[in-house]
Amino acid sequence: MTLHRAWVGLGSNLDDPRRHIERALEELDRLPLTRRLMASRLHVSRPVGPQDQPDFINAVALLETRLSPLALLDQLQALEQAHRRVRARRWGPRTLDLDLLLFDDSVLALPRLRVPHPELTHRTFVVLPLLELAPDLVLPDGRPLAPLASRLPSDDPTPVLPGA
């Protein structure tokens, strides 16, 4: 079985979001055939979409896994369900959101999964934690991630939470 590197974005804005993210980071390390190599600090961001909801706590984790992209997606969605995620409306509040951002240098366009994540380069709360862990990260299309950070909205600061 091949060993893969997968980047996962984490977000939460309900029911003690910091605790959901911290627990999810621990749980990622216990997925089958998977171990967590590192995780970013916790960041705060305003919600994307409807603004009538609390701010989010976000992080990014790097996993090493022998799972396929779809098998990993299944495991991530099972973790979301274990955290009682409810999909009531698009971009609505949630206890836990886990997004498969990158999987090796793969480009996938499957009915259930697109990799790289289609919004990856447009989200400050994803790009900054990614760059924190991998300042020289290059996307599958050959673009370095760092220069893209300067094009992101500066009105969405992602302060790091103390003790994270």
C-alpha positions in Angstrom: 0.0 0.0 0.0 1.3 3.4 -1.0 1.9 6.1 1.7 0.1 9.4 0.9 0.2 12.9 2.3 -3.1 14.6 2.8 -3.9 18.1 4.0 -7.1 18.5 5.9 -8.9 21.8 6.8 -10.8 21.9 10.1 -13.5 24.3 11.1 -16.1 24.7 13.8 -18.4 27.5 15.1 -20.9 25.7 17.4 -21.0 24.1 20.8 -17.4 25.0 22.0 -15.7 25.1 18.7 -12.2 25.1 20.1 -12.9 21.8 21.9 -14.4 20.3 18.6 -11.2 21.2 16.7 -8.8 20.0 19.4 -10.7 16.7 19.7 -10.9 16.3 15.9 -7.1 16.8 15.7 -6.6 13.9 18.2 -9.2 11.8 16.3 -7.4 12.3 13.0 -4.4 10.6 14.5 -6.5 7.5 15.2 -8.0 7.0 11.7 -7.2 3.6 10.2 -3.9 3.4 8.3 -3.4 7.1 9.1 -1.3 9.3 11.4 -1.2 13.0 11.9 2.2 14.5 11.2 1.5 18.1 12.2 -1.2 20.6 12.8 -1.3 24.4 12.6 -2.2 26.7 15.4 -5.9 27.5 15.8 -7.2 30.6 14.0 -10.4 32.6 14.2 -12.3 33.7 11.1 -15.6 35.2 10.1 -18.0 32.9 8.5 -18.2 32.5 4.7 -21.7 33.0 3.5 -24.4 33.9 6.0 -23.1 36.3 8.6 -25.8 35.5 11.2 -23.6 32.9 12.9 -20.6 32.8 15.2 -17.0 33.2 14.1 -15.2 29.9 13.2 -12.2 28.3 14.8 -10.0 26.8 12.0 -6.8 24.8 11.6 -5.1 22.6 9.1 -3.5 19.2 9.6 -1.1 17.1 7.6 -1.8 13.4 7.5 0.2 10.5 6.3 -2.2 7.8 5.2 -2.5 4.5 3.2 -6.2 5.3 2.5 -7.4 6.2 -0.9 -8.9 9.7 -1.3 -12.4 8.5 -1.1 -11.7 6.2 1.8 -10.2 9.1 3.6 -13.2 11.3 2.7 -15.5 8.6 4.2 -13.5 8.6 7.4 -13.6 12.4 7.6 -17.3 12.5 7.1 -17.7 9.8 9.8 -15.8 12.1 12.2 -18.1 15.0 11.3 -21.1 12.8 12.1 -19.5 11.7 15.4 -19.4 15.4 16.3 -23.2 15.7 15.4 -22.7 17.8 12.3 -26.0 18.9 10.8 -26.1 20.2 7.2 -29.1 22.5 7.5 -27.9 25.2 5.0 -25.0 25.8 2.7 -22.2 27.6 4.6 -24.2 27.4 7.8 -23.0 26.9 11.3 -21.5 23.5 12.2 -20.0 21.6 15.0 -17.2 20.3 12.7 -16.3 20.7 9.1 -13.4 18.6 7.7 -12.3 19.3 4.1 -9.7 17.3 2.2 -7.7 20.1 0.8 -4.8 18.3 -1.0 -3.9 14.7 -1.5 -0.3 14.2 -2.7 -0.1 16.0 -6.0 -3.4 14.6 -7.2 -6.0 16.4 -9.1 -9.4 14.7 -8.7 -12.8 15.7 -10.1 -15.1 13.0 -8.7 -18.9 13.3 -8.0 -18.1 13.3 -4.2 -14.7 14.9 -4.1 -12.7 17.6 -5.8 -9.0 17.9 -5.0 -7.4 20.3 -4.6 -10.4 21.7 -2.7 -12.0 24.2 -5.1 -11.9 27.1 -2.6 -8.5 26.4 -1.1 -6.7 29.4 -2.7 -9.6 31.8 -1.9 -9.8 31.3 1.8 -7.5 33.1 4.2 -8.4 30.7 7.0 -7.0 27.8 4.9 -4.0 29.5 3.2 -2.5 31.0 6.3 -2.5 27.7 8.4 -1.2 25.8 5.3 1.7 28.3 4.9 2.4 28.1 8.7 3.1 24.4 8.2 4.6 24.4 4.7 5.8 27.9 3.6 7.2 26.4 0.4 4.0 24.4 -0.5 3.4 24.1 -4.3 0.0 23.2 -5.6 -0.5 20.3 -8.0 -0.7 22.8 -10.9 2.8 24.0 -10.1 1.9 27.3 -8.5 3.5 28.1 -5.2 1.0 28.9 -2.5 2.8 31.7 -0.8 2.3 34.4 -3.5 -1.4 33.7 -3.5 -1.7 34.7 0.1 -1.0 38.4 -0.8 -4.1 38.4 -3.0 -6.4 37.3 -0.2 -8.7 39.7 1.6 -6.9 41.6 4.3 -10.2 42.4 6.1 -10.4 38.8 7.3 -7.6 38.5 9.9 -7.1 35.1 11.4 -5.7 35.7 14.8 -4.1 32.8 16.4 -5.8 31.7 19.6 -3.7 31.8 22.8 -2.4 28.4 24.0 -2.9 26.8 20.6 
